[in-house]
Amino acid sequence: MKEQEILEMQRLIDEGVRRAQSRLWQRAGAAHQSLVVCREGKIIEMVPDVEANIFDSNVGDPLARRRQR
């Protein structure tokens, strides 16, 4: 693989991970649930604030995009 192909693949992987995290955060907020994550070797419980959600409701969600068609 060429260097440019590797960089493009890594960008796509990073974008997919970011979208998955966004959907998980949105779904946890909508269900009034918390998320447990490991940051810097520490276990942290995070509670999504639905009102302060900065993501679009349909960003990266293929089911939501399909319903809009």
C-alpha positions in Angstrom: 0.0 0.0 0.0 1.1 3.5 -0.7 1.5 6.1 2.1 -1.5 8.1 0.8 -3.8 5.0 0.8 -2.7 4.2 4.4 -3.5 7.7 5.5 -6.9 7.7 3.8 -7.8 4.3 5.4 -6.8 5.6 8.8 -8.9 8.7 8.3 -11.9 6.6 7.4 -11.4 4.3 10.4 -11.1 7.4 12.7 -14.3 8.9 11.3 -16.2 5.6 11.8 -15.1 5.4 15.4 -16.1 9.0 16.0 -19.5 8.3 14.5 -20.0 5.2 16.6 -19.1 7.0 19.8 -21.5 9.8 18.8 -24.4 7.3 18.3 -23.6 5.5 21.5 -23.6 8.8 23.5 -26.9 9.9 21.9 -28.6 6.5 22.6 -27.4 6.5 26.2 -28.8 10.0 26.6 -32.1 9.2 25.0 -32.5 6.1 27.3 -31.4 8.1 30.4 -28.4 5.7 30.9 -24.8 6.3 31.8 -21.7 5.1 30.1 -18.7 3.5 31.8 -15.4 4.2 30.2 -11.7 3.8 30.9 -9.7 7.0 30.7 -6.0 7.2 31.6 -6.3 3.9 33.5 -9.3 5.0 35.6 -12.8 3.7 35.3 -15.3 6.6 34.9 -19.1 6.7 34.7 -20.3 9.4 32.3 -23.9 10.6 32.3 -24.9 12.2 28.9 -26.8 15.5 29.2 -29.6 15.3 26.7 -30.2 19.1 26.6 -26.5 19.9 26.0 -26.1 17.3 23.3 -23.9 18.9 20.6 -24.4 16.3 17.9 -27.1 16.3 15.2 -29.7 13.6 15.9 -29.1 11.9 12.6 -25.4 12.2 12.1 -23.9 8.9 11.2 -27.0 6.9 11.9 -27.9 4.9 8.8 -31.4 3.9 10.1 -32.3 7.6 10.7 -31.1 8.6 7.2 -33.1 5.7 5.7 -36.3 6.9 7.5 -35.8 10.4 6.1 -35.9 9.2 2.4 
